[in-house]
């Protein structure tokens, strides 16, 4: 999480920036971890196909954690 938190700490130290960032919400999520999602994409003559099959919204992630997801919905 240093990738996110270190620059954020520097930003919050700038006198004008805290009025744009809810510091209480930031503190609430410190130490909880995170993830970065990158897509594998095939570019074709007709457009593109996203090959990455991963849940992205809260409900999909919760379904995956519960073992209730269906991979076909990511096609």
PQR file with spaces between the fields and no chain letter, atoms N, CA, C, O and H, PARSE charges and radii, in Angstrom:
ATOM       1  N    UNK     1       0.811   -1.194    0.000 -0.4000 1.5000
ATOM       2  CA   UNK     1       0.000    0.000    0.000 -0.0000 2.0000
ATOM       3  C    UNK     1       0.853    1.256    0.000  0.5500 1.7000
ATOM       4  O    UNK     1       0.324    2.358   -0.151 -0.5500 1.4000
ATOM       5  N    UNK     2       2.154    1.115    0.165 -0.4000 1.5000
ATOM       6  CA   UNK     2       3.014    2.276    0.148 -0.0000 2.0000
ATOM       7  C    UNK     2       2.895    3.069   -1.138  0.5500 1.7000
ATOM       8  O    UNK     2       3.039    4.291   -1.139 -0.5500 1.4000
ATOM       9  H    UNK     2       2.584    0.221    0.287  0.4000 1.0000
ATOM      10  N    UNK     3       2.630    2.366   -2.240 -0.4000 1.5000
ATOM      11  CA   UNK     3       2.484    3.039   -3.529 -0.0000 2.0000
ATOM      12  C    UNK     3       1.373    4.072   -3.459  0.5500 1.7000
ATOM      13  O    UNK     3       1.479    5.138   -4.065 -0.5500 1.4000
ATOM      14  H    UNK     3       2.513    1.373   -2.239  0.4000 1.0000
ATOM      15  N    UNK     4       0.315    3.771   -2.730 -0.4000 1.5000
ATOM      16  CA   UNK     4      -0.805    4.687   -2.585 -0.0000 2.0000
ATOM      17  C    UNK     4      -0.608    5.641   -1.414  0.5500 1.7000
ATOM      18  O    UNK     4      -0.811    6.847   -1.559 -0.5500 1.4000
ATOM      19  H    UNK     4       0.229    2.905   -2.237  0.4000 1.0000
ATOM      20  N    UNK     5      -0.219    5.122   -0.267 -0.4000 1.5000
ATOM      21  CA   UNK     5      -0.213    5.923    0.946 -0.0000 2.0000
ATOM      22  C    UNK     5       0.937    6.929    1.021  0.5500 1.7000
ATOM      23  O    UNK     5       0.739    8.040    1.512 -0.5500 1.4000
ATOM      24  H    UNK     5      -0.055    4.143   -0.149  0.4000 1.0000
ATOM      25  N    UNK     6       2.120    6.573    0.552 -0.4000 1.5000
ATOM      26  CA   UNK     6       3.237    7.520    0.645 -0.0000 2.0000
ATOM      27  C    UNK     6       2.946    8.826   -0.095  0.5500 1.7000
ATOM      28  O    UNK     6       3.099    9.897    0.494 -0.5500 1.4000
ATOM      29  H    UNK     6       2.281    5.670    0.153  0.4000 1.0000
ATOM      30  N    UNK     7       2.532    8.778   -1.362 -0.4000 1.5000
ATOM      31  CA   UNK     7       2.185   10.034   -2.038 -0.0000 2.0000
ATOM      32  C    UNK     7       0.994   10.736   -1.393  0.5500 1.7000
ATOM      33  O    UNK     7       0.934   11.965   -1.369 -0.5500 1.4000
ATOM      34  H    UNK     7       2.407    7.908   -1.840  0.4000 1.0000
ATOM      35  N    UNK     8       0.054    9.963   -0.876 -0.4000 1.5000
ATOM      36  CA   UNK     8      -1.106   10.573   -0.234 -0.0000 2.0000
ATOM      37  C    UNK     8      -0.695   11.316    1.030  0.5500 1.7000
ATOM      38  O    UNK     8      -1.206   12.403    1.299 -0.5500 1.4000
ATOM      39  H    UNK     8       0.103    8.965   -0.896  0.4000 1.0000
ATOM      40  N    UNK     9       0.214   10.750    1.804 -0.4000 1.5000
ATOM      41  CA   UNK     9       0.713   11.436    3.003 -0.0000 2.0000
ATOM      42  C    UNK     9       1.351   12.771    2.629  0.5500 1.7000
ATOM      43  O    UNK     9       1.137   13.775    3.308 -0.5500 1.4000
ATOM      44  H    UNK     9       0.629    9.867    1.586  0.4000 1.0000
ATOM      45  N    UNK    10       2.131   12.783    1.553 -0.4000 1.5000
ATOM      46  CA   UNK    10       2.773   14.028    1.106 -0.0000 2.0000
ATOM      47  C    UNK    10       1.725   15.039    0.649  0.5500 1.7000
ATOM      48  O    UNK    10       1.855   16.238    0.896 -0.5500 1.4000
ATOM      49  H    UNK    10       2.304   11.967    1.002  0.4000 1.0000
ATOM      50  N    UNK    11       0.684   14.539   -0.020 -0.4000 1.5000
ATOM      51  CA   UNK    11      -0.390   15.423   -0.482 -0.0000 2.0000
ATOM      52  C    UNK    11      -1.122   16.035    0.698  0.5500 1.7000
ATOM      53  O    UNK    11      -1.401   17.234    0.701 -0.5500 1.4000
ATOM      54  H    UNK    11       0.578   13.564   -0.221  0.4000 1.0000
ATOM      55  N    UNK    12      -1.438   15.223    1.701 -0.4000 1.5000
ATOM      56  CA   UNK    12      -2.157   15.734    2.869 -0.0000 2.0000
ATOM      57  C    UNK    12      -1.325   16.752    3.645  0.5500 1.7000
ATOM      58  O    UNK    12      -1.878   17.582    4.368 -0.5500 1.4000
ATOM      59  H    UNK    12      -1.211   14.249    1.698  0.4000 1.0000
ATOM      60  N    UNK    13      -0.008   16.696    3.502 -0.4000 1.5000
ATOM      61  CA   UNK    13       0.867   17.644    4.203 -0.0000 2.0000
ATOM      62  C    UNK    13       0.853   19.025    3.559  0.5500 1.7000
ATOM      63  O    UNK    13       1.266   19.994    4.195 -0.5500 1.4000
ATOM      64  H    UNK    13       0.441   16.023    2.914  0.4000 1.0000
ATOM      65  N    UNK    14       0.392   19.144    2.315 -0.4000 1.5000
ATOM      66  CA   UNK    14       0.298   20.432    1.634 -0.0000 2.0000
ATOM      67  C    UNK    14      -0.921   21.162    2.195  0.5500 1.7000
ATOM      68  O    UNK    14      -2.015   20.599    2.235 -0.5500 1.4000
ATOM      69  H    UNK    14       0.057   18.356    1.798  0.4000 1.0000
ATOM      70  N    UNK    15      -0.745   22.383    2.619 -0.4000 1.5000
ATOM      71  CA   UNK    15      -1.772   23.096    3.382 -0.0000 2.0000
ATOM      72  C    UNK    15      -3.131   23.174    2.689  0.5500 1.7000
ATOM      73  O    UNK    15      -4.155   23.102    3.368 -0.5500 1.4000
ATOM      74  H    UNK    15       0.143   22.840    2.586  0.4000 1.0000
ATOM      75  N    UNK    16      -3.179   23.315    1.383 -0.4000 1.5000
ATOM      76  CA   UNK    16      -4.453   23.468    0.686 -0.0000 2.0000
ATOM      77  C    UNK    16      -5.139   22.143    0.360  0.5500 1.7000
ATOM      78  O    UNK    16      -6.349   22.126    0.133 -0.5500 1.4000
ATOM      79  H    UNK    16      -2.347   23.373    0.832  0.4000 1.0000
ATOM      80  N    UNK    17      -4.408   21.044    0.331 -0.4000 1.5000
ATOM      81  CA   UNK    17      -4.961   19.787   -0.154 -0.0000 2.0000
ATOM      82  C    UNK    17      -5.972   19.110    0.769  0.5500 1.7000
ATOM      83  O    UNK    17      -6.931   18.532    0.258 -0.5500 1.4000
ATOM      84  H    UNK    17      -3.425   21.057    0.515  0.4000 1.0000
ATOM      85  N    UNK    18      -5.824   19.143    2.080 -0.4000 1.5000
ATOM      86  CA   UNK    18      -6.795   18.435    2.915 -0.0000 2.0000
ATOM      87  C    UNK    18      -8.244   18.866    2.726  0.5500 1.7000
ATOM      88  O    UNK    18      -9.155   18.105    3.053 -0.5500 1.4000
ATOM      89  H    UNK    18      -5.045   19.613    2.496  0.4000 1.0000
ATOM      90  N    UNK    19      -8.473   20.054    2.213 -0.4000 1.5000
ATOM      91  CA   UNK    19      -9.868   20.452    1.997 -0.0000 2.0000
ATOM      92  C    UNK    19     -10.494   19.705    0.810  0.5500 1.7000
ATOM      93  O    UNK    19     -11.713   19.720    0.640 -0.5500 1.4000
ATOM      94  H    UNK    19      -7.733   20.672    1.947  0.4000 1.0000
ATOM      95  N    UNK    20      -9.667   19.060   -0.002 -0.4000 1.5000
ATOM      96  CA   UNK    20     -10.169   18.297   -1.143 -0.0000 2.0000
ATOM      97  C    UNK    20     -10.217   16.791   -0.872  0.5500 1.7000
ATOM      98  O    UNK    20     -10.795   16.039   -1.656 -0.5500 1.4000
ATOM      99  H    UNK    20      -8.677   19.048    0.135  0.4000 1.0000
ATOM     100  N    UNK    21      -9.615   16.352    0.226 -0.4000 1.5000
ATOM     101  CA   UNK    21      -9.523   14.928    0.544 -0.0000 2.0000
ATOM     102  C    UNK    21     -10.126   14.699    1.922  0.5500 1.7000
ATOM     103  O    UNK    21      -9.808   15.419    2.868 -0.5500 1.4000
ATOM     104  H    UNK    21      -9.145   16.963    0.863  0.4000 1.0000
ATOM     105  N    UNK    22     -10.981   13.713    2.037 -0.4000 1.5000
ATOM     106  CA   UNK    22     -11.599   13.388    3.319 -0.0000 2.0000
ATOM     107  C    UNK    22     -10.613   12.524    4.117  0.5500 1.7000
ATOM     108  O    UNK    22     -10.570   11.303    3.960 -0.5500 1.4000
ATOM     109  H    UNK    22     -11.239   13.128    1.268  0.4000 1.0000
ATOM     110  N    UNK    23      -9.829   13.175    4.968 -0.4000 1.5000
ATOM     111  CA   UNK    23      -8.769   12.494    5.707 -0.0000 2.0000
ATOM     112  C    UNK    23      -9.324   11.381    6.595  0.5500 1.7000
ATOM     113  O    UNK    23      -8.674   10.347    6.751 -0.5500 1.4000
ATOM     114  H    UNK    23      -9.864   14.166    5.096  0.4000 1.0000
ATOM     115  N    UNK    24     -10.503   11.567    7.177 -0.4000 1.5000
ATOM     116  CA   UNK    24     -11.098   10.535    8.028 -0.0000 2.0000
ATOM     117  C    UNK    24     -11.366    9.253    7.235  0.5500 1.7000
ATOM     118  O    UNK    24     -11.152    8.147    7.733 -0.5500 1.4000
ATOM     119  H    UNK    24     -11.031   12.407    7.050  0.4000 1.0000
ATOM     120  N    UNK    25     -11.835    9.414    6.002 -0.4000 1.5000
ATOM     121  CA   UNK    25     -12.080    8.229    5.163 -0.0000 2.0000
ATOM     122  C    UNK    25     -10.767    7.552    4.782  0.5500 1.7000
ATOM     123  O    UNK    25     -10.683    6.324    4.755 -0.5500 1.4000
ATOM     124  H    UNK    25     -12.009   10.312    5.598  0.4000 1.0000
ATOM     125  N    UNK    26      -9.754    8.343    4.492 -0.4000 1.5000
ATOM     126  CA   UNK    26      -8.438    7.778    4.163 -0.0000 2.0000
ATOM     127  C    UNK    26      -7.921    6.971    5.350  0.5500 1.7000
ATOM     128  O    UNK    26      -7.447    5.847    5.181 -0.5500 1.4000
ATOM     129  H    UNK    26      -9.822    9.340    4.513  0.4000 1.0000
ATOM     130  N    UNK    27      -8.011    7.536    6.539 -0.4000 1.5000
ATOM     131  CA   UNK    27      -7.523    6.848    7.740 -0.0000 2.0000
ATOM     132  C    UNK    27      -8.300    5.556    7.980  0.5500 1.7000
ATOM     133  O    UNK    27      -7.743    4.571    8.463 -0.5500 1.4000
ATOM     134  H    UNK    27      -8.396    8.449    6.677  0.4000 1.0000
ATOM     135  N    UNK    28      -9.568    5.567    7.648 -0.4000 1.5000
ATOM     136  CA   UNK    28     -10.403    4.381    7.830 -0.0000 2.0000
ATOM     137  C    UNK    28      -9.881    3.189    7.025  0.5500 1.7000
ATOM     138  O    UNK    28     -10.029    2.044    7.451 -0.5500 1.4000
ATOM     139  H    UNK    28     -10.021    6.367    7.256  0.4000 1.0000
ATOM     140  N    UNK    29      -9.279    3.449    5.879 -0.4000 1.5000
ATOM     141  CA   UNK    29      -8.832    2.371    5.005 -0.0000 2.0000
ATOM     142  C    UNK    29      -7.335    2.079    5.092  0.5500 1.7000
ATOM     143  O    UNK    29      -6.854    1.170    4.415 -0.5500 1.4000
ATOM     144  H    UNK    29      -9.159    4.380    5.534  0.4000 1.0000
ATOM     145  N    UNK    30      -6.597    2.813    5.897 -0.4000 1.5000
ATOM     146  CA   UNK    30      -5.160    2.532    6.038 -0.0000 2.0000
ATOM     147  C    UNK    30      -4.952    1.108    6.525  0.5500 1.7000
ATOM     148  O    UNK    30      -5.632    0.638    7.437 -0.5500 1.4000
ATOM     149  H    UNK    30      -6.988    3.551    6.447  0.4000 1.0000
ATOM     150  N    UNK    31      -3.998    0.433    5.900 -0.4000 1.5000
ATOM     151  CA   UNK    31      -3.634   -0.904    6.333 -0.0000 2.0000
ATOM     152  C    UNK    31      -4.559   -2.010    5.867  0.5500 1.7000
ATOM     153  O    UNK    31      -4.370   -3.166    6.245 -0.5500 1.4000
ATOM     154  H    UNK    31      -3.445    0.815    5.159  0.4000 1.0000
ATOM     155  N    UNK    32      -5.559   -1.685    5.052 -0.4000 1.5000
ATOM     156  CA   UNK    32      -6.497   -2.720    4.616 -0.0000 2.0000
ATOM     157  C    UNK    32      -6.039   -3.435    3.356  0.5500 1.7000
ATOM     158  O    UNK    32      -6.620   -4.456    2.986 -0.5500 1.4000
ATOM     159  H    UNK    32      -5.713   -0.745    4.745  0.4000 1.0000
ATOM     160  N    UNK    33      -5.024   -2.931    2.699 -0.4000 1.5000
ATOM     161  CA   UNK    33      -4.554   -3.568    1.476 -0.0000 2.0000
ATOM     162  C    UNK    33      -5.225   -2.996    0.250  0.5500 1.7000
ATOM     163  O    UNK    33      -5.945   -2.001    0.322 -0.5500 1.4000
ATOM     164  H    UNK    33      -4.553   -2.102    2.999  0.4000 1.0000
ATOM     165  N    UNK    34      -4.985   -3.627   -0.857 -0.4000 1.5000
ATOM     166  CA   UNK    34      -5.562   -3.150   -2.098 -0.0000 2.0000
ATOM     167  C    UNK    34      -5.113   -4.027   -3.240  0.5500 1.7000
ATOM     168  O    UNK    34      -4.370   -4.989   -3.044 -0.5500 1.4000
ATOM     169  H    UNK    34      -4.399   -4.436   -0.915  0.4000 1.0000
ATOM     170  N    UNK    35      -5.556   -3.700   -4.418 -0.4000 1.5000
ATOM     171  CA   UNK    35      -5.158   -4.469   -5.582 -0.0000 2.0000
ATOM     172  C    UNK    35      -5.164   -3.584   -6.821  0.5500 1.7000
ATOM     173  O    UNK    35      -5.817   -2.542   -6.871 -0.5500 1.4000
ATOM     174  H    UNK    35      -6.160   -2.918   -4.578  0.4000 1.0000
ATOM     175  N    UNK    36      -4.430   -4.028   -7.790 -0.4000 1.5000
ATOM     176  CA   UNK    36      -4.362   -3.326   -9.062 -0.0000 2.0000
ATOM     177  C    UNK    36      -4.832   -4.288  -10.135  0.5500 1.7000
ATOM     178  O    UNK    36      -4.346   -5.416  -10.218 -0.5500 1.4000
ATOM     179  H    UNK    36      -3.899   -4.875   -7.749  0.4000 1.0000
ATOM     180  N    UNK    37      -5.760   -3.856  -10.944 -0.4000 1.5000
ATOM     181  CA   UNK    37      -6.297   -4.711  -12.006 -0.0000 2.0000
ATOM     182  C    UNK    37      -5.795   -4.189  -13.345  0.5500 1.7000
ATOM     183  O    UNK    37      -5.980   -3.021  -13.687 -0.5500 1.4000
ATOM     184  H    UNK    37      -6.155   -2.940  -10.877  0.4000 1.0000
ATOM     185  N    UNK    38      -5.158   -5.077  -14.090 -0.4000 1.5000
ATOM     186  CA   UNK    38      -4.746   -4.747  -15.450 -0.0000 2.0000
ATOM     187  C    UNK    38      -5.419   -5.730  -16.387  0.5500 1.7000
ATOM     188  O    UNK    38      -5.581   -6.902  -16.045 -0.5500 1.4000
ATOM     189  H    UNK    38      -5.007   -6.026  -13.812  0.4000 1.0000
ATOM     190  N    UNK    39      -5.810   -5.270  -17.557 -0.4000 1.5000
ATOM     191  CA   UNK    39      -6.497   -6.129  -18.514 -0.0000 2.0000
ATOM     192  C    UNK    39      -5.534   -6.636  -19.579  0.5500 1.7000
ATOM     193  O    UNK    39      -4.619   -5.929  -20.003 -0.5500 1.4000
ATOM     194  H    UNK    39      -5.678   -4.319  -17.834  0.4000 1.0000
ATOM     195  N    UNK    40      -5.762   -7.880  -20.003 -0.4000 1.5000
ATOM     196  CA   UNK    40      -5.130   -8.414  -21.202 -0.0000 2.0000
ATOM     197  C    UNK    40      -6.136   -8.199  -22.321  0.5500 1.7000
ATOM     198  O    UNK    40      -7.280   -8.645  -22.233 -0.5500 1.4000
ATOM     199  H    UNK    40      -6.505   -8.453  -19.659  0.4000 1.0000
ATOM     200  N    UNK    41      -5.706   -7.516  -23.369 -0.4000 1.5000
ATOM     201  CA   UNK    41      -6.616   -7.126  -24.442 -0.0000 2.0000
ATOM     202  C    UNK    41      -6.060   -7.578  -25.780  0.5500 1.7000
ATOM     203  O    UNK    41      -4.876   -7.396  -26.062 -0.5500 1.4000
ATOM     204  H    UNK    41      -4.777   -7.153  -23.440  0.4000 1.0000
ATOM     205  N    UNK    42      -6.919   -8.169  -26.606 -0.4000 1.5000
ATOM     206  CA   UNK    42      -6.571   -8.543  -27.969 -0.0000 2.0000
ATOM     207  C    UNK    42      -7.164   -7.496  -28.894  0.5500 1.7000
ATOM     208  O    UNK    42      -8.377   -7.284  -28.900 -0.5500 1.4000
ATOM     209  H    UNK    42      -7.881   -8.318  -26.376  0.4000 1.0000
ATOM     210  N    UNK    43      -6.323   -6.845  -29.670 -0.4000 1.5000
ATOM     211  CA   UNK    43      -6.786   -5.843  -30.632 -0.0000 2.0000
ATOM     212  C    UNK    43      -6.996   -6.544  -31.971  0.5500 1.7000
ATOM     213  O    UNK    43      -6.093   -7.209  -32.479 -0.5500 1.4000
ATOM     214  H    UNK    43      -5.338   -7.017  -29.665  0.4000 1.0000
ATOM     215  N    UNK    44      -8.186   -6.393  -32.537 -0.4000 1.5000
ATOM     216  CA   UNK    44      -8.512   -7.023  -33.813 -0.0000 2.0000
ATOM     217  C    UNK    44      -8.915   -5.947  -34.818  0.5500 1.7000
ATOM     218  O    UNK    44      -9.023   -4.773  -34.466 -0.5500 1.4000
ATOM     219  H    UNK    44      -8.920   -5.853  -32.124  0.4000 1.0000
ATOM     220  N    UNK    45      -9.133   -6.344  -36.055 -0.4000 1.5000
ATOM     221  CA   UNK    45      -9.591   -5.398  -37.078 -0.0000 2.0000
ATOM     222  C    UNK    45     -10.974   -4.847  -36.745  0.5500 1.7000
ATOM     223  O    UNK    45     -11.322   -3.743  -37.164 -0.5500 1.4000
ATOM     224  H    UNK    45      -9.045   -7.298  -36.341  0.4000 1.0000
ATOM     225  N    UNK    46     -11.765   -5.617  -35.990 -0.4000 1.5000
ATOM     226  CA   UNK    46     -13.139   -5.221  -35.672 -0.0000 2.0000
ATOM     227  C    UNK    46     -13.285   -4.555  -34.307  0.5500 1.7000
ATOM     228  O    UNK    46     -14.394   -4.190  -33.915 -0.5500 1.4000
ATOM     229  H    UNK    46     -11.482   -6.514  -35.649  0.4000 1.0000
ATOM     230  N    UNK    47     -12.202   -4.395  -33.594 -0.4000 1.5000
ATOM     231  CA   UNK    47     -12.283   -3.796  -32.257 -0.0000 2.0000
ATOM     232  C    UNK    47     -11.314   -4.469  -31.301  0.5500 1.7000
ATOM     233  O    UNK    47     -10.153   -4.699  -31.641 -0.5500 1.4000
ATOM     234  H    UNK    47     -11.302   -4.691  -33.913  0.4000 1.0000
ATOM     235  N    UNK    48     -11.789   -4.780  -30.116 -0.4000 1.5000
ATOM     236  CA   UNK    48     -10.914   -5.437  -29.141 -0.0000 2.0000
ATOM     237  C    UNK    48     -11.712   -6.437  -28.314  0.5500 1.7000
ATOM     238  O    UNK    48     -12.935   -6.360  -28.201 -0.5500 1.4000
ATOM     239  H    UNK    48     -12.732   -4.593  -29.840  0.4000 1.0000
ATOM     240  N    UNK    49     -10.962   -7.380  -27.740 -0.4000 1.5000
ATOM     241  CA   UNK    49     -11.542   -8.386  -26.863 -0.0000 2.0000
ATOM     242  C    UNK    49     -10.772   -8.324  -25.556  0.5500 1.7000
ATOM     243  O    UNK    49      -9.547   -8.449  -25.544 -0.5500 1.4000
ATOM     244  H    UNK    49      -9.968   -7.442  -27.832  0.4000 1.0000
ATOM     245  N    UNK    50     -11.490   -8.129  -24.449 -0.4000 1.5000
ATOM     246  CA   UNK    50     -10.839   -8.118  -23.138 -0.0000 2.0000
ATOM     247  C    UNK    50     -10.779   -9.559  -22.654  0.5500 1.7000
ATOM     248  O    UNK    50     -11.812  -10.202  -22.472 -0.5500 1.4000
ATOM     249  H    UNK    50     -12.485   -8.027  -24.458  0.4000 1.0000
ATOM     250  N    UNK    51      -9.553  -10.068  -22.445 -0.4000 1.5000
ATOM     251  CA   UNK    51      -9.368  -11.453  -22.029 -0.0000 2.0000
ATOM     252  C    UNK    51      -9.364  -11.611  -20.505  0.5500 1.7000
ATOM     253  O    UNK    51      -9.478  -12.730  -20.005 -0.5500 1.4000
ATOM     254  H    UNK    51      -8.713   -9.546  -22.594  0.4000 1.0000
ATOM     255  N    UNK    52      -9.239  -10.531  -19.779 -0.4000 1.5000
ATOM     256  CA   UNK    52      -9.181  -10.602  -18.327 -0.0000 2.0000
ATOM     257  C    UNK    52     -10.550  -10.961  -17.776  0.5500 1.7000
ATOM     258  O    UNK    52     -11.536  -10.281  -18.056 -0.5500 1.4000
ATOM     259  H    UNK    52      -9.147   -9.622  -20.185  0.4000 1.0000
ATOM     260  N    UNK    53     -10.610  -12.025  -16.995 -0.4000 1.5000
ATOM     261  CA   UNK    53     -11.866  -12.438  -16.362 -0.0000 2.0000
ATOM     262  C    UNK    53     -11.687  -12.282  -14.856  0.5500 1.7000
ATOM     263  O    UNK    53     -11.091  -13.134  -14.196 -0.5500 1.4000
ATOM     264  H    UNK    53      -9.809  -12.578  -16.767  0.4000 1.0000
ATOM     265  N    UNK    54     -12.212  -11.184  -14.326 -0.4000 1.5000
ATOM     266  CA   UNK    54     -12.057  -10.904  -12.904 -0.0000 2.0000
ATOM     267  C    UNK    54     -13.248  -10.087  -12.422  0.5500 1.7000
ATOM     268  O    UNK    54     -13.710   -9.195  -13.132 -0.5500 1.4000
ATOM     269  H    UNK    54     -12.696  -10.492  -14.862  0.4000 1.0000
ATOM     270  N    UNK    55     -13.753  -10.379  -11.220 -0.4000 1.5000
ATOM     271  CA   UNK    55     -14.836   -9.551  -10.697 -0.0000 2.0000
ATOM     272  C    UNK    55     -14.348   -8.133  -10.439  0.5500 1.7000
ATOM     273  O    UNK    55     -13.221   -7.940   -9.983 -0.5500 1.4000
ATOM     274  H    UNK    55     -13.377  -11.104  -10.643  0.4000 1.0000
ATOM     275  N    UNK    56     -15.179   -7.146  -10.724 -0.4000 1.5000
ATOM     276  CA   UNK    56     -14.747   -5.751  -10.599 -0.0000 2.0000
ATOM     277  C    UNK    56     -15.625   -4.915   -9.678  0.5500 1.7000
ATOM     278  O    UNK    56     -15.142   -3.948   -9.088 -0.5500 1.4000
ATOM     279  H    UNK    56     -16.095   -7.303  -11.094  0.4000 1.0000
ATOM     280  N    UNK    57     -16.873   -5.253   -9.541 -0.4000 1.5000
ATOM     281  CA   UNK    57     -17.741   -4.459   -8.674 -0.0000 2.0000
ATOM     282  C    UNK    57     -17.941   -5.203   -7.353  0.5500 1.7000
ATOM     283  O    UNK    57     -17.685   -6.404   -7.263 -0.5500 1.4000
ATOM     284  H    UNK    57     -17.265   -6.038  -10.020  0.4000 1.0000
ATOM     285  N    UNK    58     -18.396   -4.488   -6.344 -0.4000 1.5000
ATOM     286  CA   UNK    58     -18.497   -5.049   -4.994 -0.0000 2.0000
ATOM     287  C    UNK    58     -19.290   -6.355   -4.984  0.5500 1.7000
ATOM     288  O    UNK    58     -18.840   -7.337   -4.394 -0.5500 1.4000
ATOM     289  H    UNK    58     -18.604   -3.513   -6.418  0.4000 1.0000
ATOM     290  N    UNK    59     -20.451   -6.385   -5.620 -0.4000 1.5000
ATOM     291  CA   UNK    59     -21.273   -7.599   -5.589 -0.0000 2.0000
ATOM     292  C    UNK    59     -20.551   -8.774   -6.229  0.5500 1.7000
ATOM     293  O    UNK    59     -20.614   -9.888   -5.709 -0.5500 1.4000
ATOM     294  H    UNK    59     -20.817   -5.587   -6.098  0.4000 1.0000
ATOM     295  N    UNK    60     -19.859   -8.551   -7.358 -0.4000 1.5000
ATOM     296  CA   UNK    60     -19.107   -9.627   -8.007 -0.0000 2.0000
ATOM     297  C    UNK    60     -17.992  -10.139   -7.094  0.5500 1.7000
ATOM     298  O    UNK    60     -17.768  -11.346   -7.006 -0.5500 1.4000
ATOM     299  H    UNK    60     -19.808   -7.646   -7.781  0.4000 1.0000
ATOM     300  N    UNK    61     -17.308   -9.243   -6.429 -0.4000 1.5000
ATOM     301  CA   UNK    61     -16.224   -9.639   -5.527 -0.0000 2.0000
ATOM     302  C    UNK    61     -16.776  -10.426   -4.348  0.5500 1.7000
ATOM     303  O    UNK    61     -16.206  -11.447   -3.963 -0.5500 1.4000
ATOM     304  H    UNK    61     -17.490   -8.263   -6.501  0.4000 1.0000
ATOM     305  N    UNK    62     -17.887   -9.957   -3.769 -0.4000 1.5000
ATOM     306  CA   UNK    62     -18.493  -10.680   -2.656 -0.0000 2.0000
ATOM     307  C    UNK    62     -18.984  -12.059   -3.093  0.5500 1.7000
ATOM     308  O    UNK    62     -18.861  -13.025   -2.339 -0.5500 1.4000
ATOM     309  H    UNK    62     -18.350   -9.128   -4.082  0.4000 1.0000
ATOM     310  N    UNK    63     -19.534  -12.161   -4.296 -0.4000 1.5000
ATOM     311  CA   UNK    63     -19.958  -13.461   -4.820 -0.0000 2.0000
ATOM     312  C    UNK    63     -18.757  -14.389   -4.981  0.5500 1.7000
ATOM     313  O    UNK    63     -18.833  -15.571   -4.647 -0.5500 1.4000
ATOM     314  H    UNK    63     -19.634  -11.377   -4.908  0.4000 1.0000
ATOM     315  N    UNK    64     -17.662  -13.860   -5.484 -0.4000 1.5000
ATOM     316  CA   UNK    64     -16.450  -14.664   -5.678 -0.0000 2.0000
ATOM     317  C    UNK    64     -15.926  -15.176   -4.338  0.5500 1.7000
ATOM     318  O    UNK    64     -15.575  -16.349   -4.207 -0.5500 1.4000
ATOM     319  H    UNK    64     -17.600  -12.899   -5.755  0.4000 1.0000
ATOM     320  N    UNK    65     -15.878  -14.291   -3.351 -0.4000 1.5000
ATOM     321  CA   UNK    65     -15.412  -14.686   -2.016 -0.0000 2.0000
ATOM     322  C    UNK    65     -16.309  -15.788   -1.446  0.5500 1.7000
ATOM     323  O    UNK    65     -15.816  -16.724   -0.817 -0.5500 1.4000
ATOM     324  H    UNK    65     -16.164  -13.339   -3.457  0.4000 1.0000
ATOM     325  N    UNK    66     -17.617  -15.679   -1.662 -0.4000 1.5000
ATOM     326  CA   UNK    66     -18.569  -16.661   -1.150 -0.0000 2.0000
ATOM     327  C    UNK    66     -18.595  -17.944   -1.988  0.5500 1.7000
ATOM     328  O    UNK    66     -19.245  -18.919   -1.611 -0.5500 1.4000
ATOM     329  H    UNK    66     -18.017  -14.918   -2.173  0.4000 1.0000
ATOM     330  N    UNK    67     -17.885  -17.943   -3.130 -0.4000 1.5000
ATOM     331  CA   UNK    67     -17.884  -19.115   -4.002 -0.0000 2.0000
ATOM     332  C    UNK    67     -19.115  -19.209   -4.873  0.5500 1.7000
ATOM     333  O    UNK    67     -19.409  -20.268   -5.428 -0.5500 1.4000
ATOM     334  H    UNK    67     -17.357  -17.151   -3.436  0.4000 1.0000
ATOM     335  N    UNK    68     -19.844  -18.100   -4.999 -0.4000 1.5000
ATOM     336  CA   UNK    68     -21.092  -18.097   -5.760 -0.0000 2.0000
ATOM     337  C    UNK    68     -20.959  -17.435   -7.120  0.5500 1.7000
ATOM     338  O    UNK    68     -21.972  -17.104   -7.736 -0.5500 1.4000
ATOM     339  H    UNK    68     -19.606  -17.240   -4.548  0.4000 1.0000
ATOM     340  N    UNK    69     -19.736  -17.231   -7.609 -0.4000 1.5000
ATOM     341  CA   UNK    69     -19.625  -16.524   -8.880 -0.0000 2.0000
ATOM     342  C    UNK    69     -19.701  -17.499  -10.046  0.5500 1.7000
ATOM     343  O    UNK    69     -19.503  -18.704   -9.888 -0.5500 1.4000
ATOM     344  H    UNK    69     -18.913  -17.501   -7.109  0.4000 1.0000
ATOM     345  N    UNK    70     -19.986  -16.962  -11.191 -0.4000 1.5000
ATOM     346  CA   UNK    70     -20.101  -17.713  -12.419 -0.0000 2.0000
ATOM     347  C    UNK    70     -19.184  -17.053  -13.442  0.5500 1.7000
ATOM     348  O    UNK    70     -19.476  -15.958  -13.921 -0.5500 1.4000
ATOM     349  H    UNK    70     -20.148  -15.984  -11.319  0.4000 1.0000
ATOM     350  N    UNK    71     -18.066  -17.717  -13.781 -0.4000 1.5000
ATOM     351  CA   UNK    71     -17.078  -17.114  -14.678 -0.0000 2.0000
ATOM     352  C    UNK    71     -17.669  -16.637  -15.994  0.5500 1.7000
ATOM     353  O    UNK    71     -17.135  -15.711  -16.604 -0.5500 1.4000
ATOM     354  H    UNK    71     -17.828  -18.607  -13.392  0.4000 1.0000
ATOM     355  N    UNK    72     -18.750  -17.241  -16.443 -0.4000 1.5000
ATOM     356  CA   UNK    72     -19.294  -16.875  -17.762 -0.0000 2.0000
ATOM     357  C    UNK    72     -19.791  -15.431  -17.780  0.5500 1.7000
ATOM     358  O    UNK    72     -19.888  -14.836  -18.852 -0.5500 1.4000
ATOM     359  H    UNK    72     -19.185  -17.993  -15.948  0.4000 1.0000
ATOM     360  N    UNK    73     -20.106  -14.857  -16.624 -0.4000 1.5000
ATOM     361  CA   UNK    73     -20.598  -13.475  -16.622 -0.0000 2.0000
ATOM     362  C    UNK    73     -19.496  -12.464  -16.930  0.5500 1.7000
ATOM     363  O    UNK    73     -19.787  -11.291  -17.166 -0.5500 1.4000
ATOM     364  H    UNK    73     -20.027  -15.341  -15.752  0.4000 1.0000
ATOM     365  N    UNK    74     -18.237  -12.899  -16.930 -0.4000 1.5000
ATOM     366  CA   UNK    74     -17.138  -12.001  -17.256 -0.0000 2.0000
ATOM     367  C    UNK    74     -16.751  -12.084  -18.724  0.5500 1.7000
ATOM     368  O    UNK    74     -15.792  -11.436  -19.144 -0.5500 1.4000
ATOM     369  H    UNK    74     -18.001  -13.852  -16.739  0.4000 1.0000
ATOM     370  N    UNK    75     -17.475  -12.868  -19.508 -0.4000 1.5000
ATOM     371  CA   UNK    75     -17.174  -13.006  -20.946 -0.0000 2.0000
ATOM     372  C    UNK    75     -17.634  -11.790  -21.701  0.5500 1.7000
ATOM     373  O    UNK    75     -17.469  -11.720  -22.918 -0.5500 1.4000
ATOM     374  H    UNK    75     -18.253  -13.395  -19.166  0.4000 1.0000
